[in-house]
């Protein structure tokens, strides 16, 4: 058999081997089947915000009225700090509830910040503009939720509705957003790569 024929047979067998040999699959190609649908991603982005609103709705019921919260807060205070006078406890209880407003709605604003941040990120908003827009929108959403909460409480005999509470809620949201933006700015200065996230 001539060398030319032998070389042709070798080339043909190599080509057949390439055709028969299965193409290796990577882990990333297999993971494509498990990627979430873009619409589902957008829905999941807003789960924290929705859960925070549900938390506020549950807190806005008669169960969390001043009379009811005093029943379980008073024993805790006595256990850790001793027995206060009736007048003193009234002031302490009032301060605890207002602090709850401040912190609770601050956390609500963080939940909305995350949801808006994810949404704006998918819209290809620039980094620092993205953070600021998400922060402003989070405070505005918190204002809306707080206003609706107080409006709802105006229909409950055991609850009191006050614009002062809305102001406390918004102050909590602004304070939490300022702290968050300061932390983000600190990370951006220490880690330049973080700016591109």
Helices and strands as residue ranges (DSSP letters): H 3-20, H 27-31, G 32-34, H 38-45, H 47-59, G 62-64, H 66-81, H 86-122, H 127-153, H 163-190, G 192-196
